[in-house]
Amino acid sequence: MSLQEELKGPPPAKLVVDHVSKWFQQKRQTIHALDDVAFEVAEGEFIVIVGPSGCGKSTLLDIVAGLEKPDKGQVLADNQPVLQPGRHRLVMFQESALFPWLNTFGNVMFGLRLKPGLRNSERREVAKFFLHLVGLEKFMEANVHELSGGMKQRVALARALAPNPRVLLMDEPFAALDAMTREQLYGDIQRIWEKRRKTIIFVTHNVREAACLADRVMIMSPTPGRLRDVFEVKLPRPRDFNSIEIAQHASQLTRALKGYMPNTTPAQT
Amino acid sequence: MKRVLLAILFFIALVAVWSAIVRAEIWSPILLPSPGSVAEYLTSAFRDGTLLQATAVTLRRLLLGYFIGLAIGLPLGLLTASSKFVEDTIGVLALGLQTLPSVCWVPLALLWFGQTEGAMLFVVIMGTVWSVVIATDTGVRTIPPIFARAARTMGSGPFHKWVHVLLPASLPYLVSGMKQGWAFAWRSLMAAEIYVTILTGFGLGHLLHYGRELNAMDQVIGIMLVIVVIGLLADKILFSPWERFLHRRWGTGRV
């Protein structure tokens, strides 16, 4: 199999979140994390889920990944119910979750090694391709602790993209980064998404980030976690994080979010 | 290079102080022999082969017991970290027995195995296993859960997860546990060898014991030196490469 064939791979997947509810049993109380959340994601669509902390957005992402099981409802990936984690839906976490016992290259190879049907020489080629894509080909041999926060997340992105998943799930991947690095990564992720079209669900509490990246923004509210609103962002790409249009969309999202916050008055306009 | 030179100078100074004390004749040379007489004993013991033979006997017991101990201790530690039942049973046992100096096993070992190699091995294994169990257990428990989650999403199954995630992730703890296990194994073997005579082979501990019986302190100190040197070499050969790897990868080791 050539690198080009391997990079083609399967097309991005369609996702259906089919009326998912989830409760967490704690010592003293039961937490209603998700309440009847339902939406669909088209092939290759970039969805951003926005909500305050505790609205269950990360739980939802875990359920789509197959790391958690819903108590009610189900998630379908290309009409197949998601029962466990799988190589076709890879996750990028808030902390990079890179393995400190491997170097940069070894980390990108980790998922590739678990992918059958490839020779090791092909795996190495694919890993190099993706390290190049995120601009870190010079850091192949670097240890994780030698990388900056932004570089770590780039490696994590390369690691998630390398096995050619059909869905990419991103759980506040840029939240721990400084503003400058983050803005750089918004550009990178848009550029990479153009080249490597994936179905993406991206979770954040940053409305501007949502407006900058999403095809559609889903708004969630806490206790219990509910899906409240959907906004389409029809701006051309690549989008500039600092543009006025993004700011306008972001303030629209903020207003909507505030309206669903418990114990707060709706924003006055 | 500078560090090696400094270390050599330090040890030369130490020997100089030692011989100065001997020359001052505060204690009789029977109590404190001179560096020269210790060196004399060591060369003669080396020439007639007793030293090499004893070292070989001791090292064979030590390495065999140590690696058997590791082979038992590592999987046991993984089990105690992953199963509540094993944690509440074997885990508690390990915690208790770890505090027991392993020379306490010598009387039982003699009764069960007689004056044989088996008794020696048993004592060394008992000295190794428990600290390795505890270190492995702690190591696995301190792994951030996100590593296992990330691995699962990439398609890592239970066995793959153990071998490629949990074991390497707990490596820093494993290496320090293995080091501790080594120290315990070494101590318990020396205690056992000084304590009992095993007819199938005389180890370093026996030579030290005879040195005491014959009032030959040059022999006692000579054997002690050999034991120290073996300990240092073992550290450099067995553990230093691992520690260097850990420091490089994890970015630790310098404050």
Contacts between the chains, C-beta under 8 A, distances in Angstrom:
chain1	res1	chain2	res2	distance
A	65	B	153	5.7
A	66	B	153	7.7
A	67	B	149	5.9
A	67	B	152	6.7
A	67	B	153	6.8
A	85	B	152	4.6
A	85	B	153	4.5
A	85	B	155	7.4
A	86	B	153	7.8
A	86	B	155	6.6
A	87	B	154	6.5
A	87	B	155	4.3
A	89	B	153	7.1
A	90	B	153	5.7
A	90	B	154	6.6
A	91	B	149	7.7
A	91	B	150	7.0
A	91	B	153	4.6
A	93	B	146	6.0
A	93	B	149	7.7
A	93	B	150	6.6
A	95	B	146	6.3
A	97	B	146	4.7
A	97	B	147	6.5
A	97	B	149	7.5
A	97	B	150	4.2
A	99	B	147	6.4
A	99	B	150	7.9
A	99	B	165	7.3
A	99	B	168	7.3
A	99	B	169	7.1
A	100	B	169	7.7
A	100	B	249	6.1
A	100	B	250	5.3
A	101	B	168	4.0
A	101	B	169	6.5
A	101	B	171	6.0
A	101	B	249	5.8
A	101	B	250	7.8
A	102	B	168	7.8
A	102	B	249	7.9
A	103	B	249	7.5
A	110	B	151	7.5
A	110	B	154	6.3
A	110	B	164	7.6
A	111	B	154	3.8
A	111	B	155	7.2
A	114	B	154	5.5
A	114	B	155	4.3
A	114	B	156	6.1
A	114	B	160	7.2
A	115	B	155	7.3
A	143	B	248	6.4
A	143	B	249	5.3
A	143	B	250	7.9
A	143	B	251	6.4
A	144	B	249	7.7
A	144	B	251	8.0
A	145	B	249	7.7
A	145	B	250	6.4
A	145	B	251	3.1
A	146	B	251	6.9
A	159	B	154	7.9
A	163	B	154	6.8
A	163	B	155	7.9
